[in-house]
């Protein structure tokens, strides 16, 4: 169930998502200043492992739901 590819995906996706979200939230809360950069550097190491664990935990549910939606969409728009 948890392949190396799935774990590596979670590591990289968690890195990019946590970095982007904490940066944007810091800029939103503080404004673009050195205070925002300091807050981002304070928050990102907390958000990164949470993001990775969340991606690993939610991956099966996300795959299941996306499969359901794609099958539903295809049945509506690509009749056999």
Buried (B, 14 or more C-beta within 10 A) or exposed (E): EEEEEBBEBBBEBBBEBBBEBBBEBBBEEBEEEEEBBEBBEEBBEEBBEEBBEBBBEEBEEEEEEEEEEEEEEEEEEEEE
